[in-house]
Amino acid sequence: MLILLAFIIVFHITSAALLFISTIDNAWWVGDNFSTDVWRMCVTNMSTCTAITDEFNEYQSIQAVQAAMILSTIFCCVAFLVFILQLFRLKQGERFVLTSIIQLLSCLCVMIAASIYTDRHEELHQSHGYRMEVSKGQYGYSFVLAWIAFAFTLISGVMYLVLRKRK
């Protein structure tokens, strides 16, 4: 049981780390000499970054992705704290339902963010607010990490749902 508990804790911390990296790092859309995410666009050979503001087309879509990724990260951290509290408060045989619900909300938020970005990426990168052509890029590793975080939070949420507190 102790090994299973350690595995679940490591799995949850890995999910949170993936969410932090994919939310913060500047690699959702990359090209030969630029990288962009939901916060800013950076030119790699000049080391200059431009914040994404309301002058960009589809700024509302970017804000939705930003909000959903932040919520997902917050829900994942809160779920971990609730799990630790429930670990010491629940009676033997009870399930970690509250932790599971919060973790599944985190899963839903990251899925919404990555889905919006997937659906709107063509319009997002046609904006005249960029100082260079960014439409000829490809998805970066932060975008891939967001989808992996979705899978991890989904699995983690289901694990909490079936987990019972045992001795």
C-alpha positions in Angstrom: 0.0 0.0 0.0 2.9 2.4 0.8 4.4 1.8 -2.7 1.0 2.5 -4.3 0.7 5.7 -2.3 4.2 6.8 -3.2 3.4 6.1 -6.9 0.2 8.2 -6.8 2.0 11.1 -5.1 4.9 11.0 -7.7 2.3 10.8 -10.5 0.4 13.8 -9.2 3.6 15.9 -8.7 4.6 15.0 -12.2 1.2 16.2 -13.5 1.6 19.5 -11.7 5.2 19.9 -13.1 4.0 19.3 -16.6 1.2 21.8 -16.2 3.6 24.4 -14.8 6.1 23.9 -17.6 3.5 24.0 -20.4 1.9 27.1 -18.9 5.0 29.1 -18.4 7.5 28.0 -21.1 7.6 29.8 -24.4 7.3 26.9 -26.8 3.6 26.4 -27.9 4.4 27.4 -31.5 7.9 27.3 -32.8 9.7 28.1 -36.0 13.3 28.4 -37.3 13.9 31.8 -35.6 11.0 32.4 -33.3 9.0 30.8 -30.5 5.6 31.9 -29.2 3.2 30.8 -26.5 0.1 32.2 -24.9 2.0 35.0 -23.2 4.6 36.4 -25.6 6.4 35.9 -28.9 10.2 35.8 -29.0 12.7 36.1 -31.8 15.5 33.7 -31.0 18.4 35.3 -33.0 17.7 38.8 -31.6 16.7 37.7 -28.1 13.7 40.1 -28.1 10.3 39.2 -26.8 6.9 40.9 -27.4 4.0 40.5 -25.1 0.8 39.3 -26.7 -1.7 42.1 -26.1 -5.2 43.1 -27.3 -3.7 44.4 -30.6 -3.4 40.8 -31.8 -6.2 39.1 -33.7 -8.0 36.4 -31.7 -6.8 37.9 -28.4 -9.9 36.5 -26.7 -8.9 33.0 -27.7 -5.5 33.5 -26.2 -7.0 34.8 -23.0 -9.2 31.8 -22.8 -6.2 29.5 -23.2 -4.3 31.5 -20.6 -7.2 31.3 -18.1 -7.8 27.6 -18.6 -4.1 26.7 -18.2 -3.9 28.8 -15.0 -7.0 27.2 -13.6 -5.8 23.8 -14.5 -2.5 24.4 -12.6 -4.3 25.8 -9.6 -6.8 22.9 -9.5 -4.0 20.4 -9.7 -2.1 22.0 -6.8 -5.3 22.3 -4.7 -6.1 18.6 -5.5 -2.8 17.6 -4.1 -3.3 19.6 -0.9 -6.8 18.1 -0.5 -5.4 14.6 -1.0 -2.8 15.2 1.7 -5.6 16.4 4.1 -7.9 13.6 3.2 -5.1 11.1 3.7 -5.1 12.0 7.4 -8.8 12.8 7.8 -10.6 10.1 6.0 -11.8 6.9 7.8 -10.5 3.6 6.6 -12.4 2.4 3.6 -13.5 5.8 2.3 -12.7 7.1 -1.2 -10.8 10.2 -2.2 -13.8 11.6 -4.1 -13.2 15.3 -3.5 -9.6 15.0 -4.6 -10.8 13.1 -7.7 -13.3 15.8 -8.6 -10.8 18.6 -8.3 -8.2 16.7 -10.3 -10.8 15.9 -13.0 -11.6 19.7 -13.1 -7.9 20.3 -13.7 -8.1 17.7 -16.5 -11.1 19.5 -18.1 -9.4 22.9 -17.9 -6.2 21.7 -19.6 -8.2 19.9 -22.3 -10.2 23.1 -23.0 -7.0 25.2 -23.2 -5.2 22.8 -25.6 -8.4 22.3 -27.7 -8.9 26.0 -28.1 -5.3 26.4 -29.1 -5.5 23.5 -31.5 -8.7 24.8 -33.1 -7.7 28.5 -33.4 -3.9 28.2 -34.1 -4.2 29.2 -37.8 -6.1 32.4 -36.9 -3.9 33.1 -33.9 -0.7 33.1 -36.0 -2.1 35.3 -38.8 -2.2 38.4 -36.6 -0.7 41.6 -37.8 0.6 42.2 -34.3 3.5 39.9 -34.8 6.7 41.6 -36.0 7.5 38.6 -38.3 5.8 35.8 -40.1 4.9 33.1 -37.6 2.3 31.2 -39.5 5.0 28.8 -40.9 5.8 27.2 -37.6 4.8 24.0 -35.8 3.6 22.9 -32.5 6.3 23.1 -29.8 7.0 20.9 -26.8 5.0 23.0 -24.4 1.9 22.3 -26.4 2.7 18.6 -26.4 3.3 18.7 -22.7 -0.1 20.3 -22.2 -1.7 17.3 -23.9 0.4 14.9 -21.9 -0.6 16.7 -18.7 -4.2 16.2 -19.8 -3.7 12.5 -19.9 -1.8 12.5 -16.6 -4.5 14.5 -14.8 -7.2 12.3 -16.2 -5.5 9.1 -15.1 -4.7 10.6 -11.7 -8.3 11.7 -11.3 -9.6 8.2 -12.1 -7.0 6.7 -9.7 -8.2 8.9 -6.9 -11.8 7.9 -7.6 -11.1 4.2 -7.2 -8.6 4.5 -4.4 -9.7 3.6 -1.0 -8.0 4.4 2.2 -6.5 1.2 3.6 -4.2 0.4 6.5 
